[in-house]
Amino acid sequence: MFSGVYTALITPFKDDKVDFDAFEKLIENQHKKGVDGIVPCGTTGESPTLSCEEHEEVIEFCVEKAKGKMKVLAGTGSNSTDEAIHFTRTAKRVGCDGALVVSPYYNKPTQKGLYLHFKTIADTVDIPIVLYNIAGRTSVNIEPATIAKLFKDCKNIIGVKEASGSLDQMSAIKSLVPDIELLSGDDALTLPSLSICGIGVISVLSNIIPAEIVSLVKTFEKGDLKEAVKIHYKLLSLIKLMFIETNPIPVKTAASLLGMCRADLRLPMCEMEEPNRLKLEKALRDFGLLK
C-alpha cells in the first residue's frame, strides 16, 4: 500500500508560524518529481514543537494539496496514547491514506506497554497504520516479536518504518512477518533494505532531491542492480551530511540554501553551526545543486 518513495516533509516556518505558501511549493515539487507520497508531522517535520492546532492544520493542508496526486501518510504519534488517538482520528477524518505512529518517547514503556499502546490506537481508529521504530529518538526498540504480534492481532497495522539502522532487525521482522510492508527510515539503508524485500523508503534527503531517490528505488525495481548501486554511492556523502547535526537541522538548512523555504527552526532545534553549514554548502555545490 505504501511502496516507493515517501518524503518525510520538513515544516517551513516564517515569523514562528507555519509558512503555508512555502509548504505548498514544497508539496508541488514532490509531486512533479514523482514521489509516491508525503509524510507530514514526523520527526523531520518537527512535530514535537507543533501545537495541537498546527499539527492538525498541517495534516489537513497536505491532504488538500496532495489529493489525487500522492498519498499522505501522516505522523500521528505521541508519548501519550490518548493524544496519539486524537491525531490519528484527525488523519482519518481529513482523508489521509494512513497514519505513521512512532513508539512513545521519554516514557520508556516495556514491550507489553508498546503492544498495548499500538493496539489501542489500531482498535480505536480504523485507518492503515505504519509503526515507526526509531530507538535513537525514543530510547526503546520495538522488538521484532512485538511487531509480529501487533501485525497478527491488528488488521490495520500493515507496515513498519524501520529507522533502527539495523539490517539484522529488518531481516528479523521480515522473517517473522513476511507480509509486512517494510519501509526504510534511513536514507543510507534504502538500497540494502530493498535487497531484503523492503518496499521503499521514508526519506529525509528527498526533501531536496526527490527525483534522485525515486530513481534509486525504480532502478532497483527494474532489476538494474549495478546502476542502483551506482546511484546509492553517488548519494551517500550527501546522505551523511543530512545527519551531521540533528535532523532536521541540515535538511532544512539545505532547503533554505536552495531557495525552497527559510531555515527557521523552533527551539530546542537551532541554526546549524557555521563549520557544518560550510561543509553542507560545499556538498550541495559538488552535487551540482548550487553554483
LINLINUR-V463382 format. One record per residue. PSI is psi in degrees with one decimal (* if undefined). OMEGA is omega in whole degrees, -180 to 180 (none if undefined). D_FIRST is the distance of its C-alpha to the first C-alpha in whole Angstrom. Layout:
psi=PSI omega=OMEGA d_first=D_FIRST
psi=PSI omega=OMEGA d_first=D_FIRST
This chain:
psi=-34.3 omega=-178 d_first=0
psi=43.7 omega=180 d_first=4
psi=155.8 omega=176 d_first=6
psi=-145.4 omega=-176 d_first=9
psi=122.4 omega=175 d_first=12
psi=129.9 omega=-178 d_first=12
psi=123.8 omega=174 d_first=15
psi=92.9 omega=-169 d_first=17
psi=137.7 omega=166 d_first=19
psi=157.1 omega=174 d_first=23
psi=108.3 omega=-179 d_first=25
psi=137.5 omega=178 d_first=28
psi=152.1 omega=173 d_first=31
psi=123.4 omega=-177 d_first=34
psi=40.1 omega=178 d_first=37
psi=20.7 omega=174 d_first=35
psi=157.5 omega=176 d_first=33
psi=128.3 omega=180 d_first=29
psi=90.0 omega=-174 d_first=30
psi=-25.1 omega=176 d_first=28
psi=-47.4 omega=177 d_first=30
psi=-37.0 omega=-179 d_first=28
psi=-44.6 omega=-179 d_first=25
psi=-40.9 omega=179 d_first=25
psi=-39.3 omega=178 d_first=26
psi=-45.0 omega=-179 d_first=23
psi=-43.3 omega=-180 d_first=20
psi=-37.0 omega=177 d_first=22
psi=-38.5 omega=178 d_first=22
psi=-43.2 omega=179 d_first=19
psi=-46.8 omega=-178 d_first=18
psi=-32.1 omega=-177 d_first=21
psi=2.0 omega=168 d_first=20
psi=18.0 omega=177 d_first=16
psi=157.6 omega=-178 d_first=14
psi=-24.7 omega=-179 d_first=10
psi=170.9 omega=179 d_first=11
psi=151.4 omega=-179 d_first=13
psi=93.5 omega=176 d_first=14
psi=158.0 omega=172 d_first=17
psi=35.8 omega=172 d_first=20
psi=-160.8 omega=178 d_first=19
psi=-46.6 omega=-178 d_first=22
psi=-24.4 omega=179 d_first=22
psi=9.4 omega=178 d_first=22
psi=39.4 omega=-176 d_first=25
psi=-33.3 omega=-180 d_first=24
psi=-22.2 omega=-179 d_first=27
psi=6.0 omega=171 d_first=29
psi=138.8 omega=173 d_first=28
psi=164.3 omega=178 d_first=30
psi=-43.2 omega=-180 d_first=28
psi=-44.3 omega=179 d_first=28
psi=-42.7 omega=179 d_first=27
psi=-47.1 omega=-179 d_first=24
psi=-39.7 omega=179 d_first=23
psi=-42.6 omega=-179 d_first=25
psi=-45.2 omega=179 d_first=22
psi=-47.8 omega=-178 d_first=19
psi=-38.9 omega=179 d_first=21
psi=-43.3 omega=-180 d_first=22
psi=-39.6 omega=178 d_first=19
psi=-43.6 omega=-179 d_first=17
psi=-43.7 omega=-175 d_first=20
psi=-25.1 omega=-177 d_first=20
psi=-9.2 omega=-174 d_first=16
psi=126.7 omega=180 d_first=16
psi=-2.0 omega=-178 d_first=15
psi=-48.2 omega=-176 d_first=15
psi=159.5 omega=173 d_first=12
psi=155.7 omega=176 d_first=10
psi=118.9 omega=176 d_first=11
psi=98.6 omega=-169 d_first=11
psi=137.6 omega=173 d_first=14
psi=119.5 omega=-177 d_first=16
psi=14.9 omega=-175 d_first=18
psi=163.2 omega=177 d_first=20
psi=164.5 omega=173 d_first=24
psi=2.0 omega=171 d_first=26
psi=122.4 omega=-179 d_first=27
psi=-42.0 omega=180 d_first=25
psi=-41.6 omega=-180 d_first=26
psi=-38.0 omega=177 d_first=25
psi=-39.6 omega=176 d_first=22
psi=-42.5 omega=179 d_first=22
psi=-49.7 omega=-179 d_first=23
psi=-34.3 omega=179 d_first=21
psi=-36.4 omega=174 d_first=18
psi=-39.9 omega=177 d_first=20
psi=-46.0 omega=179 d_first=20
psi=-42.2 omega=178 d_first=17
psi=-46.4 omega=-176 d_first=16
psi=-40.7 omega=-175 d_first=19
psi=-3.7 omega=173 d_first=19
psi=24.5 omega=175 d_first=15
psi=153.2 omega=178 d_first=13
psi=-22.9 omega=179 d_first=9
psi=175.0 omega=179 d_first=9
psi=134.6 omega=175 d_first=12
psi=115.6 omega=-172 d_first=13
psi=110.8 omega=-178 d_first=16
psi=153.0 omega=175 d_first=19
psi=147.1 omega=-177 d_first=21
psi=132.7 omega=-180 d_first=24
psi=154.6 omega=178 d_first=27
psi=-43.4 omega=-178 d_first=31
psi=-32.7 omega=-175 d_first=31
psi=59.2 omega=179 d_first=30
psi=158.8 omega=173 d_first=29
psi=173.8 omega=176 d_first=29
psi=-35.9 omega=176 d_first=27
psi=-42.0 omega=178 d_first=27
psi=-41.8 omega=176 d_first=27
psi=-45.7 omega=179 d_first=24
psi=-48.3 omega=-178 d_first=23
psi=-36.9 omega=178 d_first=24
psi=-55.1 omega=-177 d_first=23
psi=-38.1 omega=-179 d_first=19
psi=-39.7 omega=179 d_first=20
psi=-42.9 omega=178 d_first=22
psi=-47.6 omega=-178 d_first=20
psi=-38.0 omega=180 d_first=17
psi=-25.7 omega=-175 d_first=20
psi=-35.8 omega=-175 d_first=21
psi=120.4 omega=-178 d_first=18
psi=82.7 omega=178 d_first=15
psi=146.1 omega=176 d_first=12
psi=131.9 omega=-176 d_first=9
psi=133.3 omega=172 d_first=11
psi=120.8 omega=176 d_first=10
psi=148.8 omega=-180 d_first=14
psi=108.9 omega=-176 d_first=16
psi=111.1 omega=-179 d_first=19
psi=78.1 omega=-175 d_first=21
psi=-27.6 omega=178 d_first=25
psi=-25.1 omega=178 d_first=27
psi=-28.8 omega=-171 d_first=26
psi=-16.6 omega=-179 d_first=26
psi=-0.8 omega=179 d_first=29
psi=128.9 omega=177 d_first=27
psi=135.6 omega=171 d_first=24
psi=108.1 omega=-176 d_first=22
psi=147.9 omega=-180 d_first=23
psi=-38.4 omega=-180 d_first=21
psi=-35.7 omega=178 d_first=23
psi=-41.6 omega=177 d_first=22
psi=-42.9 omega=180 d_first=18
psi=-41.8 omega=180 d_first=18
psi=-41.9 omega=178 d_first=20
psi=-43.2 omega=180 d_first=18
psi=-38.4 omega=-180 d_first=15
psi=-39.6 omega=-171 d_first=17
psi=-16.5 omega=-175 d_first=19
psi=109.0 omega=-174 d_first=16
psi=-25.7 omega=-177 d_first=14
psi=0.7 omega=169 d_first=12
psi=108.7 omega=-169 d_first=12
psi=-15.1 omega=-175 d_first=8
psi=177.6 omega=177 d_first=9
psi=132.6 omega=169 d_first=12
psi=111.3 omega=-176 d_first=13
psi=106.6 omega=176 d_first=16
psi=32.6 omega=178 d_first=19
psi=-19.0 omega=-176 d_first=22
psi=12.8 omega=-174 d_first=23
psi=115.3 omega=174 d_first=23
psi=-28.0 omega=175 d_first=22
psi=-45.4 omega=179 d_first=24
psi=-45.7 omega=179 d_first=22
psi=-43.8 omega=180 d_first=18
psi=-40.1 omega=179 d_first=20
psi=-40.1 omega=179 d_first=21
psi=-48.7 omega=-179 d_first=18
psi=-31.0 omega=178 d_first=16
psi=-41.6 omega=-180 d_first=20
psi=-33.9 omega=-175 d_first=20
psi=78.0 omega=-176 d_first=16
psi=-28.3 omega=-175 d_first=15
psi=-2.8 omega=-179 d_first=12
psi=145.6 omega=176 d_first=10
psi=110.8 omega=-177 d_first=8
psi=116.9 omega=179 d_first=11
psi=132.6 omega=176 d_first=11
psi=136.5 omega=174 d_first=15
psi=7.6 omega=179 d_first=16
psi=120.7 omega=179 d_first=19
psi=-36.6 omega=-178 d_first=20
psi=-20.8 omega=-178 d_first=23
psi=13.3 omega=180 d_first=20
psi=-54.1 omega=-178 d_first=18
psi=-48.5 omega=178 d_first=19
psi=-38.6 omega=-179 d_first=20
psi=-34.4 omega=176 d_first=17
psi=-33.9 omega=-178 d_first=16
psi=-15.8 omega=177 d_first=19
psi=31.6 omega=175 d_first=18
psi=23.8 omega=166 d_first=14
psi=159.7 omega=-176 d_first=12
psi=1.9 omega=179 d_first=9
psi=-160.0 omega=-174 d_first=11
psi=144.6 omega=165 d_first=13
psi=105.3 omega=-163 d_first=13
psi=140.7 omega=170 d_first=17
psi=-45.9 omega=-175 d_first=20
psi=-26.9 omega=-178 d_first=22
psi=-6.6 omega=170 d_first=20
psi=-36.5 omega=-175 d_first=21
psi=-27.9 omega=178 d_first=24
psi=64.4 omega=-177 d_first=23
psi=-39.2 omega=-176 d_first=20
psi=-36.9 omega=-178 d_first=21
psi=-37.2 omega=179 d_first=22
psi=-40.5 omega=176 d_first=19
psi=-42.9 omega=-180 d_first=17
psi=-41.8 omega=179 d_first=19
psi=-49.6 omega=-177 d_first=19
psi=-44.4 omega=-178 d_first=16
psi=-36.2 omega=179 d_first=16
psi=-42.8 omega=176 d_first=20
psi=-45.0 omega=-178 d_first=18
psi=-29.6 omega=178 d_first=16
psi=-8.8 omega=178 d_first=19
psi=7.9 omega=-180 d_first=21
psi=78.1 omega=-175 d_first=23
psi=-38.2 omega=-178 d_first=24
psi=-45.4 omega=180 d_first=27
psi=-36.6 omega=178 d_first=26
psi=-41.7 omega=178 d_first=23
psi=-39.4 omega=178 d_first=25
psi=-44.7 omega=178 d_first=28
psi=-43.0 omega=180 d_first=25
psi=-48.7 omega=-177 d_first=24
psi=-27.3 omega=175 d_first=28
psi=-35.4 omega=-176 d_first=29
psi=-17.6 omega=-166 d_first=26
psi=-44.0 omega=-178 d_first=27
psi=-37.0 omega=178 d_first=30
psi=-38.2 omega=177 d_first=29
psi=-46.7 omega=-178 d_first=26
psi=-39.0 omega=-179 d_first=29
psi=-21.7 omega=176 d_first=30
psi=-13.6 omega=-178 d_first=27
psi=23.3 omega=177 d_first=28
psi=-26.9 omega=168 d_first=32
psi=173.3 omega=-175 d_first=32
psi=129.4 omega=174 d_first=30
psi=134.0 omega=13 d_first=27
psi=24.7 omega=-177 d_first=26
psi=-51.7 omega=-177 d_first=30
psi=-42.9 omega=-177 d_first=30
psi=-34.0 omega=178 d_first=27
psi=-35.9 omega=175 d_first=28
psi=-42.6 omega=178 d_first=32
psi=-43.2 omega=179 d_first=30
psi=-37.0 omega=178 d_first=29
psi=-44.2 omega=179 d_first=32
psi=-28.6 omega=180 d_first=34
psi=4.9 omega=176 d_first=32
psi=19.4 omega=-178 d_first=33
psi=-34.1 omega=-179 d_first=29
psi=177.4 omega=175 d_first=30
psi=161.7 omega=-180 d_first=33
psi=12.9 omega=-175 d_first=33
psi=133.3 omega=177 d_first=34
psi=164.5 omega=177 d_first=32
psi=134.7 omega=177 d_first=33
psi=139.6 omega=15 d_first=35
psi=2.3 omega=170 d_first=35
psi=141.0 omega=-179 d_first=33
psi=170.9 omega=-176 d_first=36
psi=154.6 omega=-176 d_first=37
psi=142.5 omega=175 d_first=36
psi=139.9 omega=-173 d_first=39
psi=-45.0 omega=179 d_first=41
psi=-38.3 omega=179 d_first=42
psi=-36.2 omega=178 d_first=38
psi=-38.9 omega=179 d_first=37
psi=-39.2 omega=176 d_first=40
psi=-42.6 omega=180 d_first=38
psi=-43.3 omega=179 d_first=34
psi=-43.9 omega=179 d_first=36
psi=-42.5 omega=-180 d_first=38
psi=-40.0 omega=178 d_first=34
psi=-36.7 omega=178 d_first=33
psi=-44.6 omega=180 d_first=36
psi=-32.2 omega=180 d_first=36
psi=-11.1 omega=-180 d_first=32
psi=13.5 omega=-179 d_first=34
psi=-24.7 omega=178 d_first=32
psi=147.2 omega=177 d_first=36
psi=* omega=none d_first=39
